[in-house]
Every structure is written in C-alpha cells, then in structure tokens.
Amino acid sequence: SSRATMLDGVAESAARFPGLALAYEALRGPEGTAVVLNAANEVAVAAFLDHQVPFTAIHAINLRTLERMAGRFAVPGGLDDLLDIDGRARAVAAAAAREAAR
C-alpha cells in the first residue's frame, strides 16, 4: 500500500539522518522537549560553524543535551517557562559542545 511505502521512507530517512529521528522523538516527548532540541541544535551548529566541533558532533551534542535535560523541566505554562527551558538547554548544550571539542 502507499501508506506502507510512505512509512518505509520515513524509517529509511531516520536511519540515514539521525537528527530526523531525534526530532520525531522530541515531538513525542513531554511539552518543552522540542524547545530543548532547538536550543541544542542552534548551539551545536554555531560551534560547528565556528570550527570548534566537527559536523559529526552536532547530533551527539543534541542527543547529550536531550538526555541531560530529560525530567529537568516542568510542562511550560507560558513564554517565560519556554524561555527558561531554552536558556538552560543552551547552557547544557554549550557544555556538551566544549566536551566534544576536546
């Protein structure tokens, strides 16, 4: 069926592009998880563009940030909560980027 083909394509893409799988995982996670992933990715890509980490470290930084932030934030009730999650995730991602640079 066309649905099976479409799902096969998603699974194949996730295997080839681990960041895609991480994005789907973040969307299925608790509210605020996508904020963590976005913040981590922005920090990781900036570190790559600044030649601090290799391209291959981006996914590792994102994953490490999600793991370290898991269970460390409440469901956001508004913009202030989202900004707080974003700031804390950026700090965690920056530490992960420093670790990846060693």
VOPAGU-2260 file (C-alpha; in pm, 1 decimal, decimal comma):
REM VOPAGU-2260
SITE   aa  ch    i         X         Y         Z
SITE  SER   A    0       0,0       0,0       0,0
SITE  SER   A    1     108,1     360,1     -41,3
SITE  ARG   A    2      92,7     407,8     337,8
SITE  ALA   A    3     347,4     128,8     388,5
SITE  THR   A    4     573,0     285,0     125,8
SITE  MET   A    5     546,8     624,6     293,1
SITE  LEU   A    6     629,7     477,0     635,1
SITE  ASP   A    7     921,4     283,4     486,9
SITE  GLY   A    8    1054,6     610,9     350,0
SITE  VAL   A    9    1030,0     776,6     690,7
SITE  ALA   A   10    1211,2     485,1     858,3
SITE  GLU   A   11    1481,7     488,0     590,8
SITE  SER   A   12    1525,3     864,9     624,0
SITE  ALA   A   13    1551,6     838,0    1002,5
SITE  ALA   A   14    1823,5     574,4     966,8
SITE  ARG   A   15    2019,0     789,9     721,2
SITE  PHE   A   16    1956,2    1113,4     910,1
SITE  PRO   A   17    1967,8    1053,1    1287,1
SITE  GLY   A   18    1873,5    1415,3    1353,4
SITE  LEU   A   19    1536,6    1344,3    1192,9
SITE  ALA   A   20    1475,4    1056,0    1433,0
SITE  LEU   A   21    1572,3    1284,2    1721,0
SITE  ALA   A   22    1322,0    1545,5    1600,5
SITE  TYR   A   23    1041,0    1289,5    1590,8
SITE  GLU   A   24    1140,2    1173,8    1938,8
SITE  ALA   A   25    1131,2    1531,9    2065,2
SITE  LEU   A   26     784,9    1582,0    1918,2
SITE  ARG   A   27     661,9    1269,8    2100,8
SITE  GLY   A   28     827,3    1378,0    2426,6
SITE  PRO   A   29     688,3    1596,9    2701,4
SITE  GLU   A   30     592,1    1952,4    2615,0
SITE  GLY   A   31     907,5    2161,5    2600,2
SITE  THR   A   32    1126,9    1885,5    2457,0
SITE  ALA   A   33    1125,2    2043,0    2110,8
SITE  VAL   A   34    1246,1    2367,5    2271,7
SITE  VAL   A   35    1538,9    2175,4    2420,9
SITE  LEU   A   36    1626,0    2018,9    2085,2
SITE  ASN   A   37    1600,8    2351,5    1901,8
SITE  ALA   A   38    1825,7    2526,9    2152,7
SITE  ALA   A   39    2076,5    2242,2    2146,8
SITE  ASN   A   40    2084,3    2236,2    1768,6
SITE  GLU   A   41    2141,7    2611,8    1743,4
SITE  VAL   A   42    2434,5    2587,1    1987,1
SITE  ALA   A   43    2577,1    2279,4    1812,6
SITE  VAL   A   44    2554,7    2430,4    1464,2
SITE  ALA   A   45    2713,1    2754,6    1587,4
SITE  ALA   A   46    3000,8    2553,6    1738,5
SITE  PHE   A   47    3044,0    2373,2    1405,7
SITE  LEU   A   48    3036,4    2697,3    1205,2
SITE  ASP   A   49    3295,5    2843,3    1444,3
SITE  HIS   A   50    3518,8    2539,9    1374,4
SITE  GLN   A   51    3500,1    2430,4    1738,9
SITE  VAL   A   52    3348,4    2087,1    1669,3
SITE  PRO   A   53    3324,1    1862,2    1362,5
SITE  PHE   A   54    2996,4    1828,6    1174,9
SITE  THR   A   55    2951,0    1479,6    1316,7
SITE  ALA   A   56    2939,9    1622,4    1670,7
SITE  ILE   A   57    2615,5    1811,6    1606,9
SITE  HIS   A   58    2397,5    1504,6    1657,0
SITE  ALA   A   59    2594,2    1395,8    1964,0
SITE  ILE   A   60    2556,6    1740,4    2123,4
SITE  ASN   A   61    2183,3    1740,3    2052,4
SITE  LEU   A   62    2139,5    1390,1    2195,2
SITE  ARG   A   63    2351,3    1463,4    2501,4
SITE  THR   A   64    2152,3    1780,2    2570,6
SITE  LEU   A   65    1820,0    1597,1    2543,8
SITE  GLU   A   66    1947,5    1325,0    2776,3
SITE  ARG   A   67    2079,4    1572,3    3033,5
SITE  MET   A   68    1763,1    1783,9    3027,7
SITE  ALA   A   69    1522,8    1487,7    3049,0
SITE  GLY   A   70    1297,9    1527,3    3350,5
SITE  ARG   A   71    1459,4    1858,7    3446,7
SITE  PHE   A   72    1182,1    2090,4    3335,1
SITE  ALA   A   73     811,0    2119,8    3401,6
SITE  VAL   A   74     545,4    2146,9    3135,4
SITE  PRO   A   75     576,9    2508,4    3021,7
SITE  GLY   A   76     286,9    2727,6    3124,3
SITE  GLY   A   77     380,1    3023,3    2909,8
SITE  LEU   A   78     651,0    3216,1    2732,8
SITE  ASP   A   79     860,4    3274,3    3045,1
SITE  ASP   A   80     877,2    2899,3    3106,8
SITE  LEU   A   81     975,7    2832,8    2744,9
SITE  LEU   A   82    1249,4    3095,5    2762,6
SITE  ASP   A   83    1376,0    2940,3    3086,2
SITE  ILE   A   84    1389,7    2592,4    2926,9
SITE  ASP   A   85    1563,9    2740,3    2622,4
SITE  GLY   A   86    1827,2    2915,8    2833,6
SITE  ARG   A   87    1901,6    2611,2    3044,5
SITE  ALA   A   88    1919,3    2387,3    2736,4
SITE  ARG   A   89    2163,5    2628,4    2570,3
SITE  ALA   A   90    2390,0    2613,6    2876,7
SITE  VAL   A   91    2379,1    2232,7    2875,6
SITE  ALA   A   92    2445,9    2224,1    2500,4
SITE  ALA   A   93    2738,2    2465,3    2535,6
SITE  ALA   A   94    2892,7    2232,7    2794,6
SITE  ALA   A   95    2835,6    1937,1    2561,6
SITE  ALA   A   96    2999,8    2130,2    2276,0
SITE  ARG   A   97    3303,3    2204,6    2494,9
SITE  GLU   A   98    3327,4    1834,4    2576,7
SITE  ALA   A   99    3301,1    1744,7    2207,1
SITE  ALA   A  100    3578,5    1992,4    2124,4
SITE  ARG   A  101    3832,8    1807,6    2339,0
